[in-house]
Amino acid sequence: MKKIIELGESEGLETLLGERVTLFCVNYIYTGKLVGVDSVQAKLEEAAIVYETGELHTPQWKDVQTLPHDWYVRLSAVESYGVLK
């Protein structure tokens, strides 16, 4: 049986504005301070791309490369997201 669940106002990507988030996408993992989000994209400041995570409970990524400026990620590529570090 399928069940439809609606997210409340206190849930969703918009509630994480100002937080350092991690976006697990189809091909890459992005992390940075979430400063903007609309129906198409998310904007990250102090953005980085994670090539290798290592163990997720450790405070540092195993291989992370800082991006040169603010970065935009298409929400259609995001599989999951949250605050990790």
PyMOL commands that set and color helices and strands:
alter all, ss='L'
color gray80, all
select helices_A, chain A and resi 13-16+75-77
alter helices_A, ss='H'
color red, helices_A
select strands_A, chain A and resi 20-25+29-37+41-52+63-66+71-74+78-82
alter strands_A, ss='S'
color yellow, strands_A
deselect
rebuild
show_as cartoon
